[in-house]
Amino acid sequence: MRGASLIVLAWNQWALTRRCLDSLLACRLEQAEVIVVDNGSEDQTPAGLEEYGARVRAIRLPENLGFVRGMNAGIAAAREDNDVVLLNNDLVFEQVDWLDRLRDTAYAAADHGIVGCRMRGPSPDNLLFHLGGFIEPELLWGQQTESGQQESDVGQFPRDRRVQSIAFALAYIRRDCLDRIGLLDERFHSYFEDTDYCLRAADAGIATVVAGAVTVCHDQHGSTREDGGFRERLWKQSRASFAARWQQRLIEEYRGTVLWQGLSRLPHAYGQLTRSLLWRLDARSLRMAYSPVAPELLDGNDFRLELAARRMLPALPEVALVCAPARMQTTARGRFRLSLAFSEWARPDKAWIEQCNRFDLLLVPDPFQANAFREAGARVPIEVLPLGIDREYCHPDVPTQRNPDGKFVFLSVVEMLGRDAPERVVDAFRRSFDAGDPVELIIYICPGNDESALREELEPLAAIDNAARVRILAGWGFPAYERAQLLVAADAYVSARRGAGWDPVVREAIGCGRVVIAPAYGSQKDLIDEWGHAVEVREEVADPDQPDCLWAQPDSASLEWRLRDVYNRRADLVAEAAARAAPFAEANNLDASADRLVELLASGGTLKPAAAKSPRHRPVDLRRPATGQIVVLGMHRSGTSSVAGLLKLMGAWPGAEELLLRGPDNPRGHFEHGGLHMACVRRLQSAGGDWKAPPRTAPAEAVDAFRRELAPVLEALEPHRPWFVKEPRLCLLAREMLPLLTRPVFILVVRDPHEVAASLQRRDAMSAASALALWEHYTREAFAASEGWARVLVDYRELCDQPAATTGRLFDALVAMGIEGLRLPAEDDIREWIEPSHAPPDLDEALTESQRALLAAIENRSILGSNLVYA
């Protein structure tokens, strides 16, 4: 079975190495070997390594050959076919399942080849040193976070993400990636070798991914402290080598300069758009420059923003985007000019409309805004740019402090006194709850121009409440990325906002799994109607500061009723809000907003076309022979038992006869190993489902238990290569099985969905619609899990109609893939085993559109893409 070779590079600093090894060996390291490369240490390291005995394999180098040559020595010593994991000796492992989670990510897609993780500095700062990085081409200052900011760990970036590069302080490299890219380039002594490797892998279509589920502690540069400038010299030498290979190419990959004219701080909505979108656009090959439309002090911790602000501009940038409120709109300085804006009023004022009409394109966040600008007289073309939330920061699992007394907490975030109407929230709260109710209202006042006015209005109101049920948080600044902690500290978010503009906080609260109460008005109307609890709008009233502009007046009685109703149903509503957070974030994703914005910025024709991407890497393209491990995938009742019987006739081993299952629905045998079958059954059960109701997600513990149960079954088959396993549930679990396999071949068995459904109706009394939905789910999962790996498609109908010819094609395909030890069965044996084709089923259930598309892709074989092997 496939294993992993964990390679720790050590050079002196024995205390660090010992701390690393002790924490490493306390983890769950199934199917793993630990190799320590001693890079010519002159301290206690050689003697200390001997004390670990067989738990650690030590490789002693005569002198310090540097990071690259040292790691290459470890890779060369790793077991053949093992994946490798490169490790610094200044790491501390506190998460026992880190290796399992890296494996999950490494085999989540066929083109994943290099996997890193979240790396956090030591306590008490808990700074995130690494989240997947990038390198800017002008000065080649590599950054270890995509956003360019170093932040404290608040649970951000919890998902797997494709990135430009990772730091090789920890790098899981799949064996097929090593086979294709080779060793680390020894022109780099230390530094830049990791970015170089990731860029070379990208050229081969191999993705570099950060596993959000893994966090390790990295005591950075622990092995090169107090080195008298040694580290700096290494860095400069490697930088020169990297620049010679990559700098000009990285510069040329930019499609053109985009000047973002906006604000990074106030107002907060516009500042948030600048901070969150600017770096995403730069990561999408747009050379972003930044020019503030009003005096402001940039955040010194935001490398991306500072980089954009100091970039040299061409005489006329290819694109200019103005992202600012009405009073700060300015002339766009670019060949193609766009404005990203939203109005707080149902009808923007005339001066703003005149300004908008000077642009080439106006971008607004929703149809309400588009209609508002059009009805006010905007003649400029308008496009809707849906603005999602940053899922890397806004999710229900953000760590936070909860109310110590267990009270139900309402939260309101306010920035502008007139627009946000916080006095209405306080008044409604005090009318809705008695002094004895275990509730609390927190009003957070954002720093800004209205801060003093808000405090003068709200602090006396809060003081009236002797029970201290209303708390005002003012004069309390914190980094914008920590706002999710504030949201998650509450149970419900409440707003009495009069303005019609786009409100990022409402969306973030929903993404954080909070109950949301807000007026269904303006840009929030459709959002609140679908995802929140609506406060009725009594009427539209004039904005005192803009008498010709109207905004909403929330109904006080409706707000009071909503507060009480949410509290009365709090258990159900809180659970519902948490369950809906992930679907909301998926449907309202800021990365999708950035992708769409790139398209709109390019619509003026002033940017270069995007560079063609390399074809995605597939392990099957390496042309290495298959190892004789065969996995049969197919939906229940799709003919997998017939194909499995043919494999046995060919000489493939399914396991000892007494371990194979038989059942009344298939008396000739399923050819399913009992241990494998039960491992699959228990895996689905542990995630709360079964074969008829397969769970869409699973806890990590369930995946680990499945692999532990499956591993000895496969180990027992190994001496009998070629062998095969077959179990319909493997359609759902093949990805989790992949780390246990070495160059497997997948046989995908397909059958007409109506025949499958009719068979399930007869056997399991399942409705036709349910059976067809199950067929679609299993089939899509099977093809997705096997994509990029060696695979053969077998059509059950053709097998029944032409048993000898179809079996011959299957045999030829398996032999061509390098499987040895098979024999072609005699034609009489094939015909005796394969039953003749049955009559078409009496089933007229119509297929859905997606089911028809799937069936068509199977019938024309396009589902296999260019990886076409058809039996």
N, C-alpha and C positions, 0 to 999 in steps of 0.2 A: 504494500500500500504506500501511497505517496506520504512523504514526511516533510519536515522542515528542518533545515540546518540553521541554528541560531549562532551567528558569528560575532563574538565580542572582541573588539580590538583594544589592547591594553599597552600602554607605554608608561612605565613607572606608576606613581600614584596608586600604590597597592591598596590603600584604604578605600579609594573610590571603586576599584575593580572588585574588591571583596564585598562592598556594600551592594554593588550591582548584581553580582552573582548570587548573593544570599537572597535578595528580593526576587531575582529571576527564578531560582530553583524552588521558591515557595509557591510559584504559580502553577497552573495546570498546563503542562507541556506535552500533551499526548502526541505521539508520532513525531517527536522532536529530539534532535541531538544538540548539545551545547558545545561549541568550539571556541576556545579562547586563543587568539593569535597574540602572542607575546612579542611585541615589536622591539626587541632588543632591550628590554628593561634591565636596569642596573640596581634595582632595589629588591624588596622581598617578594616581588611578583613570582619569579620561577618557583621558589620554595612554597609560597602560599598556594599556588595552583595545584601542587602535588597533593595537598591535604584534601582536595575534593575527590580524589580517586577517580572511579569510573563515571562519576556524574558529569565530569567535564573532560573533554579532549583538548589538550594543550598542544599548540604548535609554536615552537621556539624559533624566532628569526634571529640571525646573528647580530643585527643592528637595526636601528629605526629606519625602515624603508618608507615611512610616510603612511598616511591614511589609505591612499589608493592601492599601493602595492601590498600593504598589509591585508586589506580586505580581499584583494584578489587572491592572496595566498589562502585565505580562509575559504573562499568560494571554490578554489581548486581542490581543497581537501574535503568538501562536502560530499555526502553520498550522492551517487548518480541518480538523477531524476528527482532529487529533493528540491523543493523550493528553498530559497535562502532568505534569511532575515539579518540584515546588517544592523549592528547595535554598537553605540558608543558605550564606553565603560563609565560614563557619568550619568547614566540613566538609573532611575529607581522605579521599580514596578510595584504598584499598589493595587492594580486591577488584575485579579487572578485569571480572568478569562480573556486577556488581551490578545493572545495568539489565536484563539478560536474566532474572535470578532474580526481580526485582520483577515483570516481565511475566508470568512463570510464575504467580505468586501472583495477580496482578490478573485473570487469565483462567481461574483454576482453577474458578471458579463464576460463574454469570451475575450474582449479586447482589453480588459483590465490586466495590467502587467506589473505596475509599481504601486505600492500602497504605503501611505504614511498615516500619521495619526495626530491627534491633538497633543501638543507637548507643553507642559506647564512648568513654570519655575518653582523653586522651593517656597515653602511657607515662610513668613506670613503673607507675602505679597501675592502669591498665586497668580503671577502674570502668565498669560498665554504667549509663550515664545514662538509657537509654530501652529499654524492652522492651514498649511498649504500656501505656497508663496508664489512670487513672480519676480522677474528682473526687468527693470526699466532700461531701455537700450542706450539712452544718451550717456549716462555715467556708469551704468552697470552696477548700481547699488541694489543688490538683491534684498528683497523683503520676505519675511517668513509668514506674513499674513496677507491675504489678497486685498483686504481693505486698506493696508498700509498703516494700520494702527496696532499698537500693543496695548492690550486690554487685560483687565482682571478677569478671572474665570467666573462667568455668570451663566454657565451652561449654554453658551452660544455655539453655533456650528455643530449641531448634534447629528446631522445627516451625512451620508456619503456624498462627496463632491469631487468632480473632475477639476483638476487644477493644472497650472503650467508646470509646477515642480514641487518637490518636497525636499526637506533636509534629510540627508542620509545618516543623521544621528540614529534614526530608526527607519528602515526601509524593508518592506516585504516585497521580494522580487520573485515572480513566478518563474518556474523553470523554462517555460516556452519563451518568455521574454529574454532570459539569459541566452537561450539557444539562438535567438534572432539578433540581439544587440551585442552580445558578448560581454566581456569583463569591463570594469571601469577603465577609462582611458588614462594610461600612465604618464601622459604629458602633464597631468595635474598631480602635484605632490600631495596637496591637501587643499580643500576649498574649490568651489565651482565645479567639482567633478559630479556632484549630484544634479545640478541644473543641466550640465552638459548631457548627462545620461538620460534625463527626462526628455530633453529636447530631441536627442537622437531617437528615443523610443517613439516620440510623437511623430517623427518623420516616417516611422514604420507603422503608424496607425495604432500604436499601443498607448493606452490611457494611463495617466498618473492620477491616483485617487487618494483622497484623505478619508479615512474611516472615522466618522464622527462618533462612533460608539466606543472608541478607545482613547484613553488619556494616560500618559505616563509623565513622570516627573523628570525634568532634564536640568541638571545642574551645569548650565552651559559652560563650555571650555574648561571643564574641571581638569582635564588631562594636560592642558597647556598653560596653566597659570604661572605667573611670575617667571616668564620665559625670556625676559630681556629683549623683547621685540621679535622673537622667533615667529610667533603667529602672524604678526603684521607682514613680515617678509614673505612668508608662505602665501599669504592672501594676495599680495601684489604680484607675485610671480604667476599664480594661477589666474588672476584676473587678466593679465596680459595674454595668456594662452587662450582664455575664453573669448576675449575680444577679437583675436585674430580669426577665430572660427565663426563667431555668432553675431558680433555687434552690427555689422552692416546689414546682415539679413534681417535681424530683428527690427531695425529701423525701417527697412523697406516693406516689412509686413504691415505697417500702419497704412490705412486706407486714405488718410488725410487728416488735417487738423480740424477739430471741432472746438470752437470757443464757447464755453459755458459762461454766460453773463447772468449772475444771480447773487444769491446770499447764502452764507453757510451757517448763519446763526438765527437771526430774527427777520421776519416772523418764522415761527418754528416749523410750520408745514413746508415752507419754501426751503428753509435751511436743511430740513431732513431730505428733501428731494435732491439737493445738491450733494450732500454727503453720501447718500446711498446709491445714487445713479451715476455720478461722475466716474467713480472707480470701476463700476461695472461696464461702462462704455469703453473705458480705456482697456479693460481686459478683453473686449470684443474688437480689438484692432483699430480703435479710433484714438488718434493722438489728442488727448484731451488737454485743453488749456482753460484756465479759469480767470475771470475778471469780475470782481465784486461791483455791484451797481450802487453801493453805498459804502462809506468807510466802515471797516470792521477789522477785528484782530483775528487772524487765522489760528486755528487750533494747532499748536506746535507738535502735537502727537500724531497728527494726520499727515502721513508722508505723501499719500496720493494727492491730497488737496494742495499741499505745499509744492509738490512737483508740478502740478497743473498751473499753479499761480506763477511760478518762475520760468516757465517754458517760453522760449523765444517764439514769436508769432511771425508768420509770413505777412506780407503787405495786406493781403486779404484772405483770411482763412477760408477753407472750402465750405464750412458751415458755421453759422452762429446760432446759438439757442439762448433766448432770453427767458429766464425762469424767475419771475419777480411779481409782486402784487402791483395793482394799478398805479399807485403813486410813485413807484420806482421803475416803471417800464422805461426802457431806453432804446436808442437806436441800435439795431443789430449790426455787428461788424463782420459780415461774411458774405460769400457769394450766394449762398442759399440761406435764407433767414427764417427762423421759426420762433414762435413764442409758446411757452408752456404756461398756461394760466387757468385760473378758476375764479369765479365771482362769488362774493358773499351775498349778493342780492339776486332777486329773481330777474332783474334787468340791469346789466352793467350801465354805468353812466356814459354819456356821449363822448367825453374826452378819452376814455379808455377805448371805446370802439374806434375812434379815429386813429388811435395809436396802433390798434390791432390791424387795421386795414393797410398799414405800411409793411406788414410782414408778407412773406410768400406762403406761409402755412401757419395756422393756429392749432395748437394741440390742447385738448381739454380732457378731463378724466372720465367723463360720463355723458350720456345723451342729454341729461338735464342741462348741463353747462353748454353743450352744443346748441340746444334750442334757445337758451337764454341769450347767447351772443348773436345768434342769427336774428332773433326777434328784436334785438336792440339795434340792428342795422349793420352787423358785420358782413362785409362782402368777401373777405379773405376766405380761401378754402379752409374747412375745418375737419380735422380728424380726431376721433376719440382714441385716447391712449389710456386704457384701464391701468390704474396704479395699484399694485398689489402691496402685500406686506413682506417684510424681510423675515422669511421663515427661519433664518439662522439665529435670530434673536427672539422672535415672538412665538412661543410655544408653551404648553401647559406645564412642562417640566422645569421651567426656569427656577433655580433655587432662590428662596426668599424667606423672610421672617413673617410668620402669620400672627394674628392677634393673640396675645398670650392668654386672654380670658375666653377664647372661643367664640367671640361675638361675630355676628354676620356683618361684614364690612362693605359699605358702599363707598366708591371712589369717584371723584370728579376732578378732571384736570382742566384748569382755566387759564386763559392767556389774555383775553380782552374783556373788559367789564361789560360793555354794552352787548357785544356779540354773544358771549357765553352765558349770560344771565345766571351767575352762580347764586345770587340772592334767592332766586326762585327754587333752586335745588334745596338750599338750607331751609326755606320756609316750608316746602312740601315735606321734607324729612321730619321736621319738628311736628307738623300736623299729622303725620302718618303713624308715629310711634309714641308710645307712652314711655315714661321714665324707666319703667322696669323692663322694657323689651331689650334683649341682648343684641343690640345693633349699634353700629357706629358709622358716622359719615366723615370721610376724609376729603378735604378740598386741598388739592395741590395747586399752588399759584406758581406758574412758570415765571422765571426771571425775564424781565423785559420792560417795555415802556409803560405798561399798565399795572405793574406790580404794586406801586404805592397806592393807587386808587382801589385796587382790589382788596388790599389789606384794610384800608379805611372802611370799606363797605362791609367786609365779611367778619373781621375780628370782633366788632361789637355784637354782631348777630350770634356768633359762637359763644360769646361770654354770657349771653342770656341763659343759655342752657346749663343749669347748675349741675346736671348729671354728667357733664363733659362728654356728651355723645357726639359733638361736632368738633373736629380738630382741623385747624388750619395749618398747613405746611407752607411756610413762606421763607424766603431768604435761604432756601436750601437748594443749592445747585449740585448737580451730579452729571457725569458724562451721559450723552444721549443714548449710548448703547445699553445703559442700565435701566432705561425706562420700563422695560418688561418686568423687572423685579418689582417695581411699584405696582404695576397692573396685576401681577400674580399674587401680590400680598392681599388684594381685595377679593371679594366674592362676586361683586357686581359693579359694573361701570355705569354711571348715570350722567346724563347730559341734558341741559335745557337750552341748548344752543339755538340762537335765533338765525344765525347765518346759514346761507345755502351752500357754502363752499365745501371743498373736499377736506375731510377731517381724518388725518392719519391715526389718531388715537383710538377712535371708535373701531377701526379695522384691526388695529393691533390688539385691542381688548378681546375681540372675537377670536383672533388667532391664538391668543393666550388662554382660551377656554373660559372666559369670564361671561357671565350673564350681562347683557347690554340693554339699557333703557335709554331711549333717545327719541327726539322728534323725527317722524318720518317725513322729512322735508328736504327739498333741494337735492344735492348730491347724495344725501343719506337715505332718500326715500326707499328706493328699491332694496338697498342694503338692509335697512331696519325691518322692512316688511318681510324679508326672507330669513334673516339671521338674528334679529333682535326682538325687542318688545317695544312697540311703538307708543309714543306719547302723541296725543292728538294735537293738531295745530288749530288754535281758535280762530286766528285771522292773520292777515299780513299787515304789518305796520311799517311806518317810515323809520329808517335809520336816522336817529337824531343828528348824526354827523354828515349824513348824505340824504337830505329830505326828499329828494326825487327817487331814492332807491328803497325798495321794499325788502323786508325780511320777515321771518315768522314770529308769531307770539304763541309759544307753547301753552296749552291749557293746563292751569294749575291743578284742577280736580283730576284730570287724566294722569298727571304726573304723580299725584298722591296715590291714586288707585294702583298704578303700576308698581310703585315702591312697596306697597303693602302686599300686593298680589305676589310679587317675586319673593318677598320674605316668607309668605305663607306656604309657598310651594318650593321653598329653597332647595330641599334635598333633590327633588326631581330635576329642577331647572339647572342646578349646578352640575349634576351628572350629565345632563343633556348638552350643556354648553361645552363641557370637557370633551365629550364624544364627537362634537361637531367641529372642533378646532382644526383637526387635521384635514378633513374635507374642505373646509373653508380656505385654509392656507394653500391647499393644492389648486383650488380654483382661483385664488387671488394671490398669485405668486409674483413677487417683485422681479425675479429673474426673467419671467415671461414678459413683464413690462419692459425690461431693458432690451430684450430681443426685438420686441415690436418697435421700440424707440429707434434702434439701429436701422430698421427698415425705413422708418419715416425720415430719419436724417439723410439716408441715402437716396430718398425718392426725388431729390432735386437734381440728381445726376452729376453732382460735383465731386463725389467721393470715388475712389478707385473701386472696382469690383472686389469682392472678398476673394482672398486667395483660395485656390482649390485645396480641399483637405485630403490628406492621405487616406487611401482605403483602410477601413478598420481591420486591425490585425485579427487573424483567426488561427488558432493552434493547428488546424488541419493543413494550413498552407505551408507548414514547415516540412512536410513530406517525410516526417519520421514515421517509421512503421508502428502500427498499432500493437499493443502489448498482449492482445488476446483477452481483454476484458470487454464484454459485450453487455449492454443495457438495453432491454426491450421496453419501449415506451408506447403506450396506447391506452385509450379509454376503455373502461369496462365494456365487455360485450363487443369489442372491436376486432377480435380475431388474434389477439396476442398469444393465446394458448396454442393456436395452430402454428404460428411462426416459431414459438418456443419449441414445439415438438420437432419442427424441421431442423432447428439448431442442434437438438440432441441427435437427430439422425446424422447430421454432419460431423458429429464428434465433439461438440461443445458440451461442457460439463455443467449441469444445473445444481449439483449437490447430490449427496447420498439419497438413494430412493426413499429411505424411511423418513427423511426430513422434508420431502415434498408433499404438498397438500393436494387432496382430491376433494371434490364436492359433488352434490347431486346435480348441480347445473353443468358440470363438466366431468363425467365419470372417467374419461380417459386421462384426466389429469390436467392441472393448471400449470405444472412445472414451476410452481412458486415455492421458494424455500420458506419453511415455516418460521424460522427466525427472522428472516427479512420481512415477511408478512406482518408479524407481530410488532416489529420495530416501526413499520409504517403506520399500523393501526394506532399504536400508543403515541406516536408523534402527532397525529391529527387530534387525538383525544386530549393531549396535554395542552393544545392550543384552543380547546373548546369546540371542536368540530368532529366530523367523521367524513367518510367518502362521499356521502350524499349532500353534506353541508360543509364543504371544505373551508377552513378558516383562511382569511386573506393575510393575516399576520401571525407571528408566533413569538413567544418570549424566547430570549437567548437560551435559557435553561432547557427548553424543549428541543432546540436544535442540537445542543451539546449532547443531551441524553440520546437523541436519535443516532448521532454519529458514534457514540460510545457503544450503543447496542448493535449498530450495523458493522462496525469495524471487525469484530471477531468472526462474523459470518463471512465477510469477504476474505479475511485472512485464511479461513479454512478452505476457500475455493482456490486460493492462489497456486498451490502446488499442482493444480489440474488445468492450467491454461491449455487451450482457450476455454473460458467458462462464460456463463451468462446468468443474468438475473432478470426476473420479470415480475412485475407487480404493478397493476394500474395506478396505484397511489404514487408510484415513482414519477408519474407525470408532474405531480405537484411538488415533489421533493428532490428532483434530480440535481438542482443547484446545490442543495445541502450535502448531497452525496459526492459531488465532484472533487472536493479536497482529498477524498479517500482513493481516488482513481488515478491511474497513470496512462495517458493516451488511450482513453476508451473509445469504443465505437457504439453509437446509438442507432438502434433500429426503430424507426417510427412506423407504427402500424396504423393505417387509416381505414375507415369504413364509412359508407354512406350514413349520414347522421340519422336518417329516418329508420334505417335498419337497426342502428344502435338504440334509438328511442323505443322502437317496437319491442326489442328484446328486453329492455329494462321495464317496459310496461308489463310484459308477461312474467318476468322473474320477481320484480320488486313492487308491482302495482304503482309505479311512478307515473305521474301525468306526463303527457307528451311534451308540454312546454318546459317542465322541470328537467326532463331527460335531455332535451335539446340544449338547454342552457348549460347543463352539466357537461355535455359533449363539447360545447364550445370552450368552456373554461379549461377542461383537461387538455384539449388539443392545443389551445394557444399556449398554455404553460409548457407543454412538452416541446413544442417547436422553439419557444423562446429560450428554454433552459439548455437546449442542445445546439443553439445557433453558434456557429464558428468551430464546432468540434466535428470530428469525423462522424458521418451519419448516413444511413440508407433509409429510403422510404419504401414501404411495402404496402400495396393496395390489396385489401382483403378480397374485394370482388375479383380482381385479376388473378389472385392466388387461387381462388375457387374455380375460376373459368379456365385458367391455364396453369395448373399446378407445377408441371415439370419446367416449363419455360420460366416462370416467375422464380422458382427455386434456383434454377441455374443462374439467373441474373443476380440473385442474392448471394449465392456462393461466389460468383466471379467478383462481385464488389468487395466482399470481405477479404478474399485472397489478395485483391489489388491493394487493399489498405494495409497489407502486411501481416494479417493474422495467419499464423502457421498452425498446422495440425488438423486442418479441416479436410473432409472428403465429401465429394458430391454423392448424395444418396442415389440408389438405383431408382429408375423411373417408376417401377412397380411399387417400391416402398413409399415413394412420394404420393402416388395416387391412392394407396391404401390409407395413408395418414390424412390427407386433405379430403374433407367431405365435399360433395358436389354443391354447387351454388343453390341457395334457397330462393324461393319465389319472392318478388318484391313485397315489402310489408304493406299491410292495409292501414296506412297512416297518412292522413292528409293535413297534418299540422303544418302551417306555413312557417318557413324560416324567417327570422328577423333579418334586418338589413346587414348587421354585422356577421350573422351566421352565414348568409348567402355569400358575403365577401370572403369569409374564411374558406368555405367550400370551394369557391371558384379558384382561390389561390392554391388549394391542394390539387384540384383537378388539372390546372395548367402548370403545376409544379413551381410556380413563382414563389411559393412560400419558402422554398429552399434557397432562393437567391442564386448566386453563382456556385454555391456549394451543392451542386446537383449530383446526387448519386441515387439512381432510381432502379429498384429491382422489379 
